[in-house]
Amino acid sequence: MGNLVAFIHERHEFNSWALALEAEALTPEQMTVLQELVDEGKVANLKTAADFLDWQGEAIDSIEHMYGH
């Protein structure tokens, strides 16, 4: 998940990766972050990747999570 660092200076305002994925509101770069989690075998699919990032954001850093980091 090292590529998450690449987005630190970009502001992406959404409350949930999962909701943004469902609404097709993610940028191509954000979709790449989700796809990399799948490709690395950390999750089974994009929905699970989004759920994982939501969980991670809540558990680790809720402020950065609000901006899609």
TORVOZA-795866 format. One record per residue: residue number from 1; residue in one letter; chain; x, y, z of N, C-alpha, C in turn. Coordinates in Angstrom, 1 decimal. Layout:
BEGIN
VONU  guvex  figu  roza    n.xx    n.yy    n.zz   ca.xx   ca.yy   ca.zz    c.xx    c.yy    c.zz
VONU    NUM     A     A       X       Y       Z       X       Y       Z       X       Y       Z
...
This chain:
BEGIN
VONU  guvex  figu  roza    n.xx    n.yy    n.zz   ca.xx   ca.yy   ca.zz    c.xx    c.yy    c.zz
VONU      1     M     A     0.8    -1.2     0.0     0.0     0.0     0.0     0.9     1.3     0.0
VONU      2     G     A     2.1     1.2    -0.5     2.9     2.3    -0.5     2.4     3.4    -1.4
VONU      3     N     A     1.6     3.1    -2.4     1.1     4.1    -3.3     0.1     5.0    -2.6
VONU      4     L     A    -0.4     4.7    -1.5    -1.3     5.6    -0.8    -0.6     6.9    -0.4
VONU      5     V     A     0.7     6.8    -0.2     1.4     8.0     0.1     1.4     9.0    -1.1
VONU      6     A     A     1.3     8.5    -2.3     1.2     9.4    -3.4     0.1    10.3    -3.4
VONU      7     F     A    -0.9    10.0    -2.6    -2.2    10.8    -2.7    -2.2    11.8    -1.5
VONU      8     I     A    -1.2    11.9    -0.7    -1.2    12.8     0.5    -1.5    14.2     0.1
VONU      9     H     A    -1.0    14.7    -1.0    -1.1    16.1    -1.3    -2.4    16.4    -2.2
VONU     10     E     A    -3.1    15.3    -2.5    -4.3    15.5    -3.3    -5.5    15.4    -2.3
VONU     11     R     A    -6.5    16.3    -2.5    -7.6    16.4    -1.6    -8.8    15.6    -2.3
VONU     12     H     A    -9.2    14.6    -1.7   -10.4    13.8    -2.2   -11.4    13.7    -1.1
VONU     13     E     A   -12.4    14.5    -1.2   -13.4    14.5    -0.1   -14.5    13.5    -0.3
VONU     14     F     A   -14.5    12.5     0.5   -15.6    11.6     0.6   -15.5    10.9     2.0
VONU     15     N     A   -16.6    10.4     2.5   -16.6     9.8     3.8   -16.3     8.3     3.8
VONU     16     S     A   -16.5     7.7     2.6   -16.4     6.3     2.6   -15.9     5.8     1.2
VONU     17     W     A   -14.8     5.0     1.2   -14.3     4.4     0.0   -15.4     3.6    -0.7
VONU     18     A     A   -16.1     2.8     0.2   -17.1     1.9    -0.3   -18.3     2.6    -1.0
VONU     19     L     A   -18.7     3.7    -0.3   -19.8     4.5    -0.9   -19.4     5.2    -2.2
VONU     20     A     A   -18.1     5.7    -2.2   -17.6     6.4    -3.4   -17.5     5.4    -4.5
VONU     21     L     A   -17.0     4.2    -4.2   -16.9     3.1    -5.2   -18.3     2.8    -5.8
VONU     22     E     A   -19.3     2.6    -4.9   -20.6     2.3    -5.4   -21.2     3.4    -6.3
VONU     23     A     A   -20.9     4.7    -5.9   -21.4     5.8    -6.7   -20.6     6.1    -7.9
VONU     24     E     A   -19.5     5.3    -8.1   -18.6     5.5    -9.3   -18.0     6.9    -9.2
VONU     25     A     A   -17.6     7.3    -8.0   -17.1     8.7    -7.8   -15.6     8.7    -7.5
VONU     26     L     A   -14.9     7.5    -7.6   -13.5     7.5    -7.4   -12.7     7.9    -8.7
VONU     27     T     A   -11.6     8.5    -8.5   -10.7     8.9    -9.6   -10.0     7.6   -10.1
VONU     28     P     A    -9.5     7.7   -11.3    -8.7     6.5   -11.8    -7.6     6.1   -10.8
VONU     29     E     A    -6.9     7.1   -10.2    -5.8     6.9    -9.3    -6.3     6.2    -8.1
VONU     30     Q     A    -7.5     6.5    -7.6    -8.1     5.9    -6.4    -8.5     4.5    -6.7
VONU     31     M     A    -9.0     4.3    -8.0    -9.4     2.9    -8.4    -8.1     2.0    -8.5
VONU     32     T     A    -7.0     2.6    -8.8    -5.7     1.9    -8.9    -5.3     1.4    -7.5
VONU     33     V     A    -5.5     2.3    -6.5    -5.2     1.9    -5.1    -6.0     0.7    -4.7
VONU     34     L     A    -7.3     0.7    -5.0    -8.2    -0.5    -4.7    -7.7    -1.7    -5.5
VONU     35     Q     A    -7.4    -1.5    -6.8    -7.0    -2.7    -7.6    -5.7    -3.3    -7.1
VONU     36     E     A    -4.8    -2.4    -6.7    -3.5    -3.0    -6.2    -3.7    -3.9    -4.9
VONU     37     L     A    -4.7    -3.5    -4.1    -5.0    -4.4    -2.9    -5.5    -5.7    -3.4
VONU     38     V     A    -6.3    -5.8    -4.5    -6.7    -7.0    -5.0    -5.6    -7.8    -5.7
VONU     39     D     A    -4.8    -7.1    -6.5    -3.7    -7.7    -7.2    -2.6    -8.3    -6.2
VONU     40     E     A    -2.5    -7.6    -5.1    -1.5    -8.1    -4.1    -2.1    -9.3    -3.2
VONU     41     G     A    -3.3    -9.6    -3.5    -3.9   -10.7    -2.7    -4.4   -10.4    -1.3
VONU     42     K     A    -4.4    -9.1    -1.0    -4.8    -8.7     0.3    -6.3    -8.8     0.5
VONU     43     V     A    -7.1    -8.6    -0.6    -8.5    -8.7    -0.6    -9.0    -9.4    -1.8
VONU     44     A     A   -10.3    -9.8    -1.8   -10.8   -10.6    -2.9   -11.3    -9.8    -4.1
VONU     45     N     A   -11.8    -8.6    -3.8   -12.4    -7.8    -4.9   -12.4    -6.3    -4.5
VONU     46     L     A   -12.8    -5.4    -5.4   -12.7    -4.0    -5.2   -13.6    -3.5    -4.0
VONU     47     K     A   -14.8    -4.2    -3.9   -15.7    -3.8    -2.8   -15.0    -4.1    -1.5
VONU     48     T     A   -14.4    -5.3    -1.4   -13.7    -5.6    -0.1   -12.5    -4.7     0.1
VONU     49     A     A   -11.8    -4.3    -0.9   -10.7    -3.3    -0.8   -11.2    -2.0    -0.3
VONU     50     A     A   -12.4    -1.5    -0.8   -13.0    -0.3    -0.3   -13.4    -0.4     1.2
VONU     51     D     A   -14.0    -1.5     1.5   -14.3    -1.8     2.9   -13.1    -1.8     3.8
VONU     52     F     A   -12.0    -2.4     3.3   -10.8    -2.5     4.1   -10.2    -1.1     4.3
VONU     53     L     A   -10.2    -0.2     3.3    -9.7     1.1     3.5   -10.6     2.0     4.4
VONU     54     D     A   -11.9     1.7     4.3   -12.8     2.4     5.3   -12.5     2.0     6.7
VONU     55     W     A   -12.3     0.7     6.9   -11.9     0.2     8.2   -10.6     0.8     8.7
VONU     56     Q     A    -9.6     0.7     7.8    -8.3     1.2     8.1    -8.3     2.7     8.5
VONU     57     G     A    -9.1     3.4     7.7    -9.2     4.9     8.0    -9.8     5.2     9.3
VONU     58     E     A   -10.8     4.4     9.7   -11.5     4.6    11.0   -10.6     4.1    12.1
VONU     59     A     A    -9.8     3.1    11.9    -9.0     2.5    13.0    -7.7     3.2    13.1
VONU     60     I     A    -7.2     3.8    12.1    -5.8     4.4    12.1    -5.9     5.9    12.2
VONU     61     D     A    -6.5     6.5    11.2    -6.5     8.0    11.2    -7.8     8.5    10.5
VONU     62     S     A    -8.8     8.9    11.2   -10.0     9.3    10.7   -10.0    10.6     9.9
VONU     63     I     A    -9.1    11.5    10.3    -9.0    12.8     9.5    -8.5    12.5     8.1
VONU     64     E     A    -7.3    11.8     8.0    -6.8    11.5     6.6    -7.8    10.7     5.8
VONU     65     H     A    -8.5     9.8     6.5    -9.5     8.9     5.8   -10.5     9.8     5.1
VONU     66     M     A   -10.9    10.9     5.7   -12.0    11.7     5.2   -11.6    12.3     3.8
VONU     67     Y     A   -10.3    12.4     3.6    -9.8    12.9     2.3    -9.3    11.8     1.4
VONU     68     G     A    -9.7    10.6     1.7    -9.4     9.5     0.8    -7.9     9.0     0.8
VONU     69     H     A    -7.3     9.1     1.9    -5.9     8.7     2.0    -5.8     7.3     2.7
